[in-house]
Amino acid sequence: METPPTPFRVVLAGCGGITRAWLNHAATRSDLDFVGLVDLLPENAAKIREQFGLSSARIGTDLAEMIETTGADLVFDCTIPAAHKSVVLTALAQGCHVLGEKPLAESIADAREMLAAAQASGKTYAVIQNRRYLDNIVRFREVVRAGQVGPLTTLNADFYLAPHFGGFRDEMEHVLLIDMAIHSFDQARYIADADPVSVYCHEWNPAGSWYAHGASAQCIFEMTNGLVFNYRGSWCAEGLQTAWACDWRAIGQKGTARWDGEDEIQVAALMGSEGFFRETGRLDPPAIPALEFTSHAGVINEFVESLKSGTLPQTVCTDNIKSLAMVHAAIASAGSGRKVAVEW
């Protein structure tokens, strides 16, 4: 992979609200030079340019033209999901690396086309999966990897929130699975270091829901290594809500670990071999250094550093498509009422 010199010349595609989560970190980096801001509404780009002090960045509405004019070698894709395919294919064709918002694509067919383009170009295309870059998910994963609960057999995630977004989400089909569950599915793959094999999903819209479609779902995923991952979620669950990162339980052959999705991790492992209920004892999670950068900043930092070193970031498209495939397999299962294979 040919690596351009730093600072990387960056074009930001899409200047809506999500860009602030990116630029709070990215605009402070000396190895990123924002040379172009592209949006269908130039006034959105102008607001971003002023807010983040990107005074030397050009403003335009045509991505290909902006890349050619500025000599950019990196594109940040902060557009809506429907635009991801066009933006990524254009950027790759113009010789740019790409870091984009989730989801990778609106369909597996589109995702495969984008992967093929990335591989043919020799450029890196990766996806923002910011939940991997939280101190406590890394600690929870280390509990599993260190074998504190023995080989993992079952992983459960509960997601119960009640956001009243208004706008497009209220009318979306499969709103929970498409717009949010990919975070949880990707977290499961990260925690368990496992890939999906099959899924059975039941999706419904509870009475009293303020969403038009699919605000709740339960999924049973069969994963590699014989692991079963259970996801229970709802976006119209008032009261006693979970963290956005889910409430997690990892069950192994020798114990159980729980993470509340925020600050608390509990580990209980077998200590005895006699009795009706075997004796267990509490363990401290492995001590690991805190992350230098978290959430969006963590993804962006790893992506930029990977370009410098010629390595691959952990959310590279060839891996992230597996998380996207879990979403679309769950939707297919919900539609058919049957267990389906997860393919990518």
Secondary structure, 3 states (H helix, E strand, C coil): CCCCCCCEEEEEECCCCCHHHHHHHHCCCCCEEEEEEECCCHHHHHHHHHHCCCCCCEEECCHHHHHHHHCCCEEEECCCHHHHHHHHHHHHHCCCEEEECCCCCCCHHHHHHHHHHHHHHCCCEEECCHHHCCHHHHHHHHHHHCCCCCCEEEEEEEEECCCCCCHHHHHCCCHHHHHHHHHHHHHHHHHHCCCEEEEEEEEECCCCCCCCCCCEEEEEEEEHHHCEEEEEEECCCCCCCCCCCCEEEEEECCEEEEECCCCCEEEEEECCCCCCCCCEEEECCCCCCCCCCCHHHHHHHHHHHHHHHCCCCCCEHHHHHHHHHHHHHHHHHHHHCCCEECCC
